[in-house]
Amino acid sequence: MREIATFAKVTTGGKDTQNKIEGGAYPFFVRSQTVERINSYSFDGEAVFYLYFSEHFNVRRMRMSAKNSVDSVRMAMITEMPVLMPSRPEQQRIAACLTSLDDLITAQSAKLSALKTHKRGLMQQLFPSSAEANA
């Protein structure tokens, strides 16, 4: 188990509820169960660990939440959250497996493309154009 802060950078967008815009272009998460909207984003990047968070964070949040008028998530609730991490050799085996699958998908896609081309050729022989049929 490793805390998230040991391997990931966790930041906030630096905006608050006053920045929300009705019908904005982007989802905007504030201290509310309601997802607001906004027309700008604070940073360009990816959110990670979605699956892990969706399955584990709510329990942690409920256990640690500061009860005021609304449940509140603090930065430490995320940065100090323990996450199961595979060992480096296991990560390398996983990466090798995924690379192998990518190669297999690429090969199968090429094979599919060749089969589609062959099918088109067979269909043209089966149903020749009217010019070829009259010759």
Distance bins in CASP14 RR format, pairs under 12 A and 6 or more apart:
PFRMAT RR
TARGET T0000
AUTHOR 0000-0000-0000
RMODE 2
METHOD distances of the structure
MODEL  1
1 7 0 0 0 0 0 1 0 0 0 0 0
1 56 0 0 0 0 0 1 0 0 0 0 0
1 80 0 0 0 0 0 1 0 0 0 0 0
1 81 0 0 0 0 1 0 0 0 0 0 0
1 82 1 0 1 0 0 0 0 0 0 0 0
1 83 1 0 0 1 0 0 0 0 0 0 0
1 84 1 0 0 1 0 0 0 0 0 0 0
1 85 1 0 0 1 0 0 0 0 0 0 0
1 86 0 0 0 0 0 1 0 0 0 0 0
2 8 0 0 0 0 1 0 0 0 0 0 0
2 49 0 0 0 0 0 1 0 0 0 0 0
2 79 0 0 0 0 0 1 0 0 0 0 0
2 80 0 0 0 0 0 1 0 0 0 0 0
2 81 0 0 0 0 1 0 0 0 0 0 0
2 82 1 0 0 1 0 0 0 0 0 0 0
2 83 1 0 1 0 0 0 0 0 0 0 0
2 84 0 0 0 0 1 0 0 0 0 0 0
2 85 1 0 1 0 0 0 0 0 0 0 0
2 86 0 0 0 0 0 1 0 0 0 0 0
2 87 0 0 0 0 0 1 0 0 0 0 0
2 88 0 0 0 0 0 1 0 0 0 0 0
3 10 0 0 0 0 0 1 0 0 0 0 0
3 76 0 0 0 0 1 0 0 0 0 0 0
3 77 0 0 0 0 0 1 0 0 0 0 0
3 78 0 0 0 0 1 0 0 0 0 0 0
3 79 1 0 0 1 0 0 0 0 0 0 0
3 80 1 0 1 0 0 0 0 0 0 0 0
3 81 1 0 0 1 0 0 0 0 0 0 0
3 82 1 0 1 0 0 0 0 0 0 0 0
3 83 1 0 0 1 0 0 0 0 0 0 0
3 84 0 0 0 0 0 1 0 0 0 0 0
3 85 0 0 0 0 0 1 0 0 0 0 0
4 10 1 0 0 1 0 0 0 0 0 0 0
4 48 0 0 0 0 1 0 0 0 0 0 0
4 49 1 0 0 1 0 0 0 0 0 0 0
4 52 0 0 0 0 1 0 0 0 0 0 0
4 53 0 0 0 0 1 0 0 0 0 0 0
4 56 0 0 0 0 0 1 0 0 0 0 0
4 57 0 0 0 0 0 1 0 0 0 0 0
4 60 0 0 0 0 0 1 0 0 0 0 0
4 75 0 0 0 0 0 1 0 0 0 0 0
4 76 0 0 0 0 0 1 0 0 0 0 0
4 77 0 0 0 0 1 0 0 0 0 0 0
4 78 1 0 0 1 0 0 0 0 0 0 0
4 79 1 0 1 0 0 0 0 0 0 0 0
4 80 1 0 0 1 0 0 0 0 0 0 0
4 81 1 0 1 0 0 0 0 0 0 0 0
4 82 0 0 0 0 1 0 0 0 0 0 0
4 83 1 0 1 0 0 0 0 0 0 0 0
4 84 0 0 0 0 0 1 0 0 0 0 0
4 85 0 0 0 0 1 0 0 0 0 0 0
5 11 0 0 0 0 0 1 0 0 0 0 0
5 75 0 0 0 0 1 0 0 0 0 0 0
5 76 0 0 0 0 1 0 0 0 0 0 0
5 77 0 0 0 0 0 1 0 0 0 0 0
5 78 0 0 0 0 1 0 0 0 0 0 0
5 79 1 1 0 0 0 0 0 0 0 0 0
5 80 1 0 0 1 0 0 0 0 0 0 0
5 81 0 0 0 0 1 0 0 0 0 0 0
5 82 0 0 0 0 0 1 0 0 0 0 0
5 83 0 0 0 0 0 1 0 0 0 0 0
6 79 0 0 0 0 1 0 0 0 0 0 0
6 80 0 0 0 0 1 0 0 0 0 0 0
6 81 0 0 0 0 0 1 0 0 0 0 0
6 82 0 0 0 0 0 1 0 0 0 0 0
6 83 0 0 0 0 1 0 0 0 0 0 0
6 85 0 0 0 0 1 0 0 0 0 0 0
7 48 0 0 0 0 1 0 0 0 0 0 0
7 49 0 0 0 0 0 1 0 0 0 0 0
7 79 0 0 0 0 0 1 0 0 0 0 0
7 81 0 0 0 0 0 1 0 0 0 0 0
7 82 0 0 0 0 0 1 0 0 0 0 0
7 83 0 0 0 0 1 0 0 0 0 0 0
7 85 1 0 0 1 0 0 0 0 0 0 0
7 88 0 0 0 0 0 1 0 0 0 0 0
7 91 0 0 0 0 0 1 0 0 0 0 0
8 46 0 0 0 0 0 1 0 0 0 0 0
8 47 0 0 0 0 0 1 0 0 0 0 0
8 48 1 0 0 1 0 0 0 0 0 0 0
8 49 1 0 0 1 0 0 0 0 0 0 0
8 52 0 0 0 0 0 1 0 0 0 0 0
8 53 0 0 0 0 0 1 0 0 0 0 0
8 78 0 0 0 0 1 0 0 0 0 0 0
8 79 0 0 0 0 1 0 0 0 0 0 0
8 81 0 0 0 0 0 1 0 0 0 0 0
8 83 0 0 0 0 1 0 0 0 0 0 0
8 85 0 0 0 0 0 1 0 0 0 0 0
9 43 0 0 0 0 0 1 0 0 0 0 0
9 45 0 0 0 0 0 1 0 0 0 0 0
9 46 0 0 0 0 0 1 0 0 0 0 0
9 47 0 0 0 0 0 1 0 0 0 0 0
9 48 0 0 0 0 1 0 0 0 0 0 0
9 75 0 0 0 0 0 1 0 0 0 0 0
9 78 0 0 0 0 0 1 0 0 0 0 0
9 79 0 0 0 0 1 0 0 0 0 0 0
10 43 0 0 0 0 0 1 0 0 0 0 0
10 47 0 0 0 0 0 1 0 0 0 0 0
10 48 0 0 0 0 1 0 0 0 0 0 0
10 49 0 0 0 0 0 1 0 0 0 0 0
10 53 0 0 0 0 0 1 0 0 0 0 0
10 73 0 0 0 0 0 1 0 0 0 0 0
10 74 0 0 0 0 0 1 0 0 0 0 0
10 75 1 0 0 1 0 0 0 0 0 0 0
10 76 0 0 0 0 1 0 0 0 0 0 0
10 77 0 0 0 0 0 1 0 0 0 0 0
10 78 1 0 1 0 0 0 0 0 0 0 0
10 79 1 0 1 0 0 0 0 0 0 0 0
10 80 0 0 0 0 1 0 0 0 0 0 0
10 81 0 0 0 0 1 0 0 0 0 0 0
10 83 0 0 0 0 0 1 0 0 0 0 0
11 42 0 0 0 0 1 0 0 0 0 0 0
11 43 1 0 0 1 0 0 0 0 0 0 0
11 44 0 0 0 0 0 1 0 0 0 0 0
11 45 0 0 0 0 1 0 0 0 0 0 0
11 47 0 0 0 0 0 1 0 0 0 0 0
11 75 0 0 0 0 1 0 0 0 0 0 0
11 78 0 0 0 0 0 1 0 0 0 0 0
11 79 0 0 0 0 0 1 0 0 0 0 0
12 29 0 0 0 0 1 0 0 0 0 0 0
12 30 0 0 0 0 0 1 0 0 0 0 0
12 31 0 0 0 0 0 1 0 0 0 0 0
12 42 1 0 0 1 0 0 0 0 0 0 0
12 43 0 0 0 0 1 0 0 0 0 0 0
12 73 0 0 0 0 0 1 0 0 0 0 0
12 74 0 0 0 0 0 1 0 0 0 0 0
12 75 1 0 0 1 0 0 0 0 0 0 0
12 78 0 0 0 0 1 0 0 0 0 0 0
12 79 0 0 0 0 0 1 0 0 0 0 0
13 19 0 0 0 0 1 0 0 0 0 0 0
13 26 0 0 0 0 0 1 0 0 0 0 0
13 28 0 0 0 0 1 0 0 0 0 0 0
13 29 0 0 0 0 1 0 0 0 0 0 0
13 30 0 0 0 0 0 1 0 0 0 0 0
13 38 0 0 0 0 0 1 0 0 0 0 0
13 40 0 0 0 0 0 1 0 0 0 0 0
13 41 0 0 0 0 1 0 0 0 0 0 0
13 42 1 1 0 0 0 0 0 0 0 0 0
13 43 1 0 0 1 0 0 0 0 0 0 0
13 44 0 0 0 0 0 1 0 0 0 0 0
13 45 0 0 0 0 0 1 0 0 0 0 0
13 47 0 0 0 0 0 1 0 0 0 0 0
13 75 0 0 0 0 0 1 0 0 0 0 0
14 28 0 0 0 0 0 1 0 0 0 0 0
14 29 0 0 0 0 0 1 0 0 0 0 0
14 30 0 0 0 0 0 1 0 0 0 0 0
14 38 0 0 0 0 0 1 0 0 0 0 0
14 40 0 0 0 0 0 1 0 0 0 0 0
14 41 0 0 0 0 0 1 0 0 0 0 0
14 42 1 0 1 0 0 0 0 0 0 0 0
14 43 0 0 0 0 1 0 0 0 0 0 0
14 75 0 0 0 0 0 1 0 0 0 0 0
15 21 0 0 0 0 0 1 0 0 0 0 0
15 26 0 0 0 0 0 1 0 0 0 0 0
15 28 1 0 0 1 0 0 0 0 0 0 0
15 29 0 0 0 0 0 1 0 0 0 0 0
15 30 0 0 0 0 1 0 0 0 0 0 0
15 31 0 0 0 0 0 1 0 0 0 0 0
15 36 0 0 0 0 0 1 0 0 0 0 0
15 38 1 0 0 1 0 0 0 0 0 0 0
15 39 0 0 0 0 0 1 0 0 0 0 0
15 40 0 0 0 0 1 0 0 0 0 0 0
15 41 0 0 0 0 1 0 0 0 0 0 0
15 42 1 0 1 0 0 0 0 0 0 0 0
15 43 0 0 0 0 0 1 0 0 0 0 0
16 28 0 0 0 0 1 0 0 0 0 0 0
16 29 0 0 0 0 0 1 0 0 0 0 0
16 30 1 0 0 1 0 0 0 0 0 0 0
16 31 0 0 0 0 1 0 0 0 0 0 0
16 32 0 0 0 0 0 1 0 0 0 0 0
16 36 0 0 0 0 0 1 0 0 0 0 0
16 38 0 0 0 0 0 1 0 0 0 0 0
16 42 0 0 0 0 0 1 0 0 0 0 0
17 28 0 0 0 0 1 0 0 0 0 0 0
17 29 0 0 0 0 0 1 0 0 0 0 0
17 30 1 0 1 0 0 0 0 0 0 0 0
17 31 1 0 0 1 0 0 0 0 0 0 0
17 32 1 0 0 1 0 0 0 0 0 0 0
17 34 0 0 0 0 0 1 0 0 0 0 0
17 36 1 0 0 1 0 0 0 0 0 0 0
17 37 0 0 0 0 0 1 0 0 0 0 0
17 38 0 0 0 0 0 1 0 0 0 0 0
17 70 0 0 0 0 0 1 0 0 0 0 0
18 28 0 0 0 0 0 1 0 0 0 0 0
18 30 0 0 0 0 1 0 0 0 0 0 0
18 36 0 0 0 0 0 1 0 0 0 0 0
18 38 0 0 0 0 0 1 0 0 0 0 0
19 26 0 0 0 0 0 1 0 0 0 0 0
19 28 1 0 0 1 0 0 0 0 0 0 0
19 29 0 0 0 0 0 1 0 0 0 0 0
19 30 0 0 0 0 1 0 0 0 0 0 0
19 36 0 0 0 0 1 0 0 0 0 0 0
19 37 0 0 0 0 0 1 0 0 0 0 0
19 38 1 0 1 0 0 0 0 0 0 0 0
19 39 0 0 0 0 1 0 0 0 0 0 0
19 40 0 0 0 0 1 0 0 0 0 0 0
19 41 0 0 0 0 0 1 0 0 0 0 0
19 42 0 0 0 0 1 0 0 0 0 0 0
20 26 0 0 0 0 0 1 0 0 0 0 0
20 27 0 0 0 0 0 1 0 0 0 0 0
20 28 1 0 1 0 0 0 0 0 0 0 0
20 29 0 0 0 0 0 1 0 0 0 0 0
20 30 1 0 0 1 0 0 0 0 0 0 0
20 31 0 0 0 0 0 1 0 0 0 0 0
20 32 0 0 0 0 1 0 0 0 0 0 0
20 34 0 0 0 0 1 0 0 0 0 0 0
20 35 0 0 0 0 1 0 0 0 0 0 0
20 36 1 1 0 0 0 0 0 0 0 0 0
20 37 1 0 0 1 0 0 0 0 0 0 0
20 38 1 0 1 0 0 0 0 0 0 0 0
20 39 0 0 0 0 1 0 0 0 0 0 0
20 40 0 0 0 0 0 1 0 0 0 0 0
21 27 0 0 0 0 0 1 0 0 0 0 0
21 28 0 0 0 0 1 0 0 0 0 0 0
21 36 0 0 0 0 1 0 0 0 0 0 0
21 37 1 0 1 0 0 0 0 0 0 0 0
21 38 1 0 1 0 0 0 0 0 0 0 0
21 39 1 0 1 0 0 0 0 0 0 0 0
21 40 0 0 0 0 1 0 0 0 0 0 0
22 28 0 0 0 0 0 1 0 0 0 0 0
22 36 0 0 0 0 1 0 0 0 0 0 0
22 37 1 0 0 1 0 0 0 0 0 0 0
22 38 0 0 0 0 0 1 0 0 0 0 0
22 39 0 0 0 0 0 1 0 0 0 0 0
23 35 0 0 0 0 0 1 0 0 0 0 0
23 36 0 0 0 0 1 0 0 0 0 0 0
23 37 1 0 1 0 0 0 0 0 0 0 0
23 38 0 0 0 0 1 0 0 0 0 0 0
23 39 0 0 0 0 1 0 0 0 0 0 0
24 35 0 0 0 0 0 1 0 0 0 0 0
24 36 0 0 0 0 1 0 0 0 0 0 0
24 37 1 1 0 0 0 0 0 0 0 0 0
24 38 1 0 1 0 0 0 0 0 0 0 0
24 39 1 0 1 0 0 0 0 0 0 0 0
24 40 0 0 0 0 1 0 0 0 0 0 0
24 41 0 0 0 0 0 1 0 0 0 0 0
25 37 1 0 0 1 0 0 0 0 0 0 0
25 38 1 0 0 1 0 0 0 0 0 0 0
25 39 1 0 1 0 0 0 0 0 0 0 0
25 40 0 0 0 0 1 0 0 0 0 0 0
25 41 0 0 0 0 1 0 0 0 0 0 0
26 35 0 0 0 0 0 1 0 0 0 0 0
26 36 0 0 0 0 1 0 0 0 0 0 0
26 37 1 0 0 1 0 0 0 0 0 0 0
26 38 1 0 1 0 0 0 0 0 0 0 0
26 39 1 0 0 1 0 0 0 0 0 0 0
26 40 1 0 0 1 0 0 0 0 0 0 0
26 41 1 0 1 0 0 0 0 0 0 0 0
26 42 0 0 0 0 1 0 0 0 0 0 0
26 43 0 0 0 0 0 1 0 0 0 0 0
26 44 0 0 0 0 0 1 0 0 0 0 0
27 34 0 0 0 0 0 1 0 0 0 0 0
27 35 1 0 1 0 0 0 0 0 0 0 0
27 36 1 0 0 1 0 0 0 0 0 0 0
27 37 1 0 0 1 0 0 0 0 0 0 0
27 38 1 0 0 1 0 0 0 0 0 0 0
27 39 0 0 0 0 0 1 0 0 0 0 0
27 41 0 0 0 0 1 0 0 0 0 0 0
27 47 0 0 0 0 0 1 0 0 0 0 0
28 34 0 0 0 0 1 0 0 0 0 0 0
28 35 1 0 0 1 0 0 0 0 0 0 0
28 36 1 0 1 0 0 0 0 0 0 0 0
28 37 1 0 1 0 0 0 0 0 0 0 0
28 38 1 1 0 0 0 0 0 0 0 0 0
28 39 0 0 0 0 1 0 0 0 0 0 0
28 40 0 0 0 0 1 0 0 0 0 0 0
28 41 0 0 0 0 1 0 0 0 0 0 0
28 42 0 0 0 0 1 0 0 0 0 0 0
29 35 1 0 0 1 0 0 0 0 0 0 0
29 36 1 0 0 1 0 0 0 0 0 0 0
29 37 0 0 0 0 0 1 0 0 0 0 0
29 38 0 0 0 0 1 0 0 0 0 0 0
29 41 0 0 0 0 0 1 0 0 0 0 0
29 42 0 0 0 0 0 1 0 0 0 0 0
29 47 0 0 0 0 0 1 0 0 0 0 0
29 73 0 0 0 0 1 0 0 0 0 0 0
30 36 1 0 1 0 0 0 0 0 0 0 0
30 37 0 0 0 0 0 1 0 0 0 0 0
30 38 0 0 0 0 1 0 0 0 0 0 0
30 70 0 0 0 0 1 0 0 0 0 0 0
30 72 0 0 0 0 0 1 0 0 0 0 0
30 73 0 0 0 0 0 1 0 0 0 0 0
31 61 0 0 0 0 0 1 0 0 0 0 0
31 65 0 0 0 0 0 1 0 0 0 0 0
31 66 0 0 0 0 0 1 0 0 0 0 0
31 68 0 0 0 0 1 0 0 0 0 0 0
31 69 0 0 0 0 1 0 0 0 0 0 0
31 70 1 0 1 0 0 0 0 0 0 0 0
31 71 1 0 0 1 0 0 0 0 0 0 0
31 72 1 0 1 0 0 0 0 0 0 0 0
31 73 1 0 0 1 0 0 0 0 0 0 0
31 74 0 0 0 0 0 1 0 0 0 0 0
32 69 0 0 0 0 0 1 0 0 0 0 0
32 70 1 0 0 1 0 0 0 0 0 0 0
32 71 0 0 0 0 1 0 0 0 0 0 0
32 72 0 0 0 0 0 1 0 0 0 0 0
32 73 0 0 0 0 0 1 0 0 0 0 0
33 58 0 0 0 0 0 1 0 0 0 0 0
33 61 0 0 0 0 0 1 0 0 0 0 0
33 70 0 0 0 0 1 0 0 0 0 0 0
33 71 0 0 0 0 1 0 0 0 0 0 0
33 73 0 0 0 0 0 1 0 0 0 0 0
34 70 0 0 0 0 0 1 0 0 0 0 0
41 47 0 0 0 0 0 1 0 0 0 0 0
47 53 0 0 0 0 1 0 0 0 0 0 0
47 54 0 0 0 0 0 1 0 0 0 0 0
47 78 0 0 0 0 0 1 0 0 0 0 0
48 78 0 0 0 0 0 1 0 0 0 0 0
48 83 0 0 0 0 0 1 0 0 0 0 0
49 55 0 0 0 0 1 0 0 0 0 0 0
49 56 0 0 0 0 1 0 0 0 0 0 0
49 57 0 0 0 0 1 0 0 0 0 0 0
49 78 0 0 0 0 1 0 0 0 0 0 0
49 81 0 0 0 0 1 0 0 0 0 0 0
49 83 1 0 0 1 0 0 0 0 0 0 0
49 84 0 0 0 0 0 1 0 0 0 0 0
49 85 0 0 0 0 0 1 0 0 0 0 0
50 56 0 0 0 0 0 1 0 0 0 0 0
50 57 0 0 0 0 0 1 0 0 0 0 0
51 57 0 0 0 0 0 1 0 0 0 0 0
51 83 0 0 0 0 0 1 0 0 0 0 0
52 58 0 0 0 0 0 1 0 0 0 0 0
52 60 0 0 0 0 0 1 0 0 0 0 0
52 78 0 0 0 0 0 1 0 0 0 0 0
52 81 0 0 0 0 1 0 0 0 0 0 0
52 82 0 0 0 0 0 1 0 0 0 0 0
52 83 1 0 0 1 0 0 0 0 0 0 0
52 84 0 0 0 0 1 0 0 0 0 0 0
52 85 0 0 0 0 0 1 0 0 0 0 0
53 59 0 0 0 0 0 1 0 0 0 0 0
53 60 0 0 0 0 1 0 0 0 0 0 0
53 61 0 0 0 0 1 0 0 0 0 0 0
53 73 0 0 0 0 0 1 0 0 0 0 0
53 77 0 0 0 0 0 1 0 0 0 0 0
53 78 0 0 0 0 1 0 0 0 0 0 0
53 81 0 0 0 0 1 0 0 0 0 0 0
53 83 0 0 0 0 1 0 0 0 0 0 0
54 61 0 0 0 0 0 1 0 0 0 0 0
55 83 0 0 0 0 0 1 0 0 0 0 0
55 84 0 0 0 0 0 1 0 0 0 0 0
56 62 0 0 0 0 0 1 0 0 0 0 0
56 63 0 0 0 0 0 1 0 0 0 0 0
56 77 0 0 0 0 0 1 0 0 0 0 0
56 78 0 0 0 0 0 1 0 0 0 0 0
56 81 1 0 0 1 0 0 0 0 0 0 0
56 82 0 0 0 0 1 0 0 0 0 0 0
56 83 0 0 0 0 1 0 0 0 0 0 0
56 84 0 0 0 0 1 0 0 0 0 0 0
57 63 0 0 0 0 0 1 0 0 0 0 0
57 64 0 0 0 0 0 1 0 0 0 0 0
57 65 0 0 0 0 0 1 0 0 0 0 0
57 73 0 0 0 0 1 0 0 0 0 0 0
57 77 0 0 0 0 1 0 0 0 0 0 0
57 78 1 0 0 1 0 0 0 0 0 0 0
57 81 1 0 0 1 0 0 0 0 0 0 0
57 82 0 0 0 0 0 1 0 0 0 0 0
57 83 0 0 0 0 0 1 0 0 0 0 0
58 64 0 0 0 0 0 1 0 0 0 0 0
58 65 0 0 0 0 0 1 0 0 0 0 0
58 71 0 0 0 0 0 1 0 0 0 0 0
58 73 0 0 0 0 0 1 0 0 0 0 0
58 77 0 0 0 0 0 1 0 0 0 0 0
58 81 0 0 0 0 0 1 0 0 0 0 0
59 65 0 0 0 0 0 1 0 0 0 0 0
59 77 0 0 0 0 0 1 0 0 0 0 0
59 81 0 0 0 0 0 1 0 0 0 0 0
60 71 0 0 0 0 0 1 0 0 0 0 0
60 73 0 0 0 0 1 0 0 0 0 0 0
60 74 0 0 0 0 0 1 0 0 0 0 0
60 76 0 0 0 0 0 1 0 0 0 0 0
60 77 1 0 0 1 0 0 0 0 0 0 0
60 78 0 0 0 0 1 0 0 0 0 0 0
60 79 0 0 0 0 0 1 0 0 0 0 0
60 80 0 0 0 0 1 0 0 0 0 0 0
60 81 1 0 0 1 0 0 0 0 0 0 0
60 82 0 0 0 0 1 0 0 0 0 0 0
60 83 0 0 0 0 0 1 0 0 0 0 0
61 67 0 0 0 0 0 1 0 0 0 0 0
61 71 1 0 0 1 0 0 0 0 0 0 0
61 72 0 0 0 0 1 0 0 0 0 0 0
61 73 1 0 1 0 0 0 0 0 0 0 0
61 74 0 0 0 0 1 0 0 0 0 0 0
61 76 0 0 0 0 0 1 0 0 0 0 0
61 77 1 0 0 1 0 0 0 0 0 0 0
61 78 0 0 0 0 1 0 0 0 0 0 0
61 81 0 0 0 0 1 0 0 0 0 0 0
62 71 1 0 0 1 0 0 0 0 0 0 0
62 72 0 0 0 0 0 1 0 0 0 0 0
62 73 0 0 0 0 0 1 0 0 0 0 0
62 77 0 0 0 0 0 1 0 0 0 0 0
63 71 0 0 0 0 0 1 0 0 0 0 0
63 77 0 0 0 0 1 0 0 0 0 0 0
63 81 0 0 0 0 0 1 0 0 0 0 0
64 71 0 0 0 0 1 0 0 0 0 0 0
64 72 0 0 0 0 1 0 0 0 0 0 0
64 73 0 0 0 0 1 0 0 0 0 0 0
64 74 1 0 0 1 0 0 0 0 0 0 0
64 75 0 0 0 0 0 1 0 0 0 0 0
64 76 0 0 0 0 1 0 0 0 0 0 0
64 77 1 0 1 0 0 0 0 0 0 0 0
64 78 0 0 0 0 0 1 0 0 0 0 0
64 80 0 0 0 0 1 0 0 0 0 0 0
64 81 0 0 0 0 1 0 0 0 0 0 0
65 71 1 0 1 0 0 0 0 0 0 0 0
65 72 1 0 0 1 0 0 0 0 0 0 0
65 73 1 0 0 1 0 0 0 0 0 0 0
65 74 0 0 0 0 1 0 0 0 0 0 0
65 77 0 0 0 0 1 0 0 0 0 0 0
66 72 1 0 1 0 0 0 0 0 0 0 0
66 73 0 0 0 0 1 0 0 0 0 0 0
66 74 1 0 0 1 0 0 0 0 0 0 0
66 76 0 0 0 0 0 1 0 0 0 0 0
66 77 0 0 0 0 1 0 0 0 0 0 0
68 74 0 0 0 0 0 1 0 0 0 0 0
71 77 0 0 0 0 0 1 0 0 0 0 0
73 79 0 0 0 0 0 1 0 0 0 0 0
73 81 0 0 0 0 0 1 0 0 0 0 0
74 80 0 0 0 0 1 0 0 0 0 0 0
74 81 0 0 0 0 0 1 0 0 0 0 0
75 81 0 0 0 0 0 1 0 0 0 0 0
84 90 0 0 0 0 0 1 0 0 0 0 0
85 91 0 0 0 0 1 0 0 0 0 0 0
85 94 0 0 0 0 0 1 0 0 0 0 0
86 92 0 0 0 0 1 0 0 0 0 0 0
86 93 0 0 0 0 1 0 0 0 0 0 0
86 94 1 0 0 1 0 0 0 0 0 0 0
86 95 0 0 0 0 0 1 0 0 0 0 0
86 97 0 0 0 0 0 1 0 0 0 0 0
87 93 0 0 0 0 1 0 0 0 0 0 0
87 94 0 0 0 0 0 1 0 0 0 0 0
88 94 0 0 0 0 0 1 0 0 0 0 0
88 95 0 0 0 0 0 1 0 0 0 0 0
89 95 0 0 0 0 0 1 0 0 0 0 0
89 96 0 0 0 0 0 1 0 0 0 0 0
90 96 0 0 0 0 0 1 0 0 0 0 0
90 97 0 0 0 0 0 1 0 0 0 0 0
91 97 0 0 0 0 0 1 0 0 0 0 0
91 98 0 0 0 0 0 1 0 0 0 0 0
92 98 0 0 0 0 0 1 0 0 0 0 0
92 99 0 0 0 0 0 1 0 0 0 0 0
93 99 0 0 0 0 0 1 0 0 0 0 0
93 100 0 0 0 0 0 1 0 0 0 0 0
94 100 0 0 0 0 0 1 0 0 0 0 0
94 101 0 0 0 0 0 1 0 0 0 0 0
95 101 0 0 0 0 0 1 0 0 0 0 0
95 102 0 0 0 0 0 1 0 0 0 0 0
96 102 0 0 0 0 0 1 0 0 0 0 0
96 103 0 0 0 0 0 1 0 0 0 0 0
97 103 0 0 0 0 0 1 0 0 0 0 0
97 104 0 0 0 0 0 1 0 0 0 0 0
98 104 0 0 0 0 0 1 0 0 0 0 0
98 105 0 0 0 0 0 1 0 0 0 0 0
99 105 0 0 0 0 0 1 0 0 0 0 0
99 106 0 0 0 0 0 1 0 0 0 0 0
100 106 0 0 0 0 0 1 0 0 0 0 0
100 107 0 0 0 0 0 1 0 0 0 0 0
101 107 0 0 0 0 0 1 0 0 0 0 0
101 108 0 0 0 0 0 1 0 0 0 0 0
102 108 0 0 0 0 0 1 0 0 0 0 0
102 109 0 0 0 0 0 1 0 0 0 0 0
103 109 0 0 0 0 0 1 0 0 0 0 0
103 110 0 0 0 0 0 1 0 0 0 0 0
104 110 0 0 0 0 0 1 0 0 0 0 0
104 111 0 0 0 0 0 1 0 0 0 0 0
105 111 0 0 0 0 0 1 0 0 0 0 0
105 112 0 0 0 0 0 1 0 0 0 0 0
106 112 0 0 0 0 0 1 0 0 0 0 0
106 113 0 0 0 0 0 1 0 0 0 0 0
107 113 0 0 0 0 0 1 0 0 0 0 0
107 114 0 0 0 0 0 1 0 0 0 0 0
108 114 0 0 0 0 0 1 0 0 0 0 0
108 115 0 0 0 0 0 1 0 0 0 0 0
109 115 0 0 0 0 0 1 0 0 0 0 0
109 116 0 0 0 0 0 1 0 0 0 0 0
110 116 0 0 0 0 0 1 0 0 0 0 0
110 117 0 0 0 0 0 1 0 0 0 0 0
111 117 0 0 0 0 0 1 0 0 0 0 0
111 118 0 0 0 0 0 1 0 0 0 0 0
112 118 0 0 0 0 0 1 0 0 0 0 0
112 119 0 0 0 0 0 1 0 0 0 0 0
113 119 0 0 0 0 0 1 0 0 0 0 0
113 120 0 0 0 0 0 1 0 0 0 0 0
114 120 0 0 0 0 0 1 0 0 0 0 0
114 121 0 0 0 0 0 1 0 0 0 0 0
115 121 0 0 0 0 0 1 0 0 0 0 0
115 122 0 0 0 0 0 1 0 0 0 0 0
116 122 0 0 0 0 0 1 0 0 0 0 0
116 123 0 0 0 0 0 1 0 0 0 0 0
117 123 0 0 0 0 0 1 0 0 0 0 0
117 124 0 0 0 0 0 1 0 0 0 0 0
118 124 0 0 0 0 0 1 0 0 0 0 0
118 125 0 0 0 0 0 1 0 0 0 0 0
119 125 0 0 0 0 0 1 0 0 0 0 0
119 126 0 0 0 0 0 1 0 0 0 0 0
120 126 0 0 0 0 0 1 0 0 0 0 0
120 127 0 0 0 0 0 1 0 0 0 0 0
121 127 0 0 0 0 0 1 0 0 0 0 0
121 128 0 0 0 0 0 1 0 0 0 0 0
122 128 0 0 0 0 0 1 0 0 0 0 0
123 129 0 0 0 0 0 1 0 0 0 0 0
124 132 0 0 0 0 1 0 0 0 0 0 0
124 133 0 0 0 0 0 1 0 0 0 0 0
125 132 0 0 0 0 1 0 0 0 0 0 0
125 133 0 0 0 0 0 1 0 0 0 0 0
126 132 0 0 0 0 0 1 0 0 0 0 0
126 133 0 0 0 0 0 1 0 0 0 0 0
127 133 0 0 0 0 1 0 0 0 0 0 0
128 134 0 0 0 0 1 0 0 0 0 0 0
128 135 0 0 0 0 1 0 0 0 0 0 0
129 135 0 0 0 0 1 0 0 0 0 0 0
END
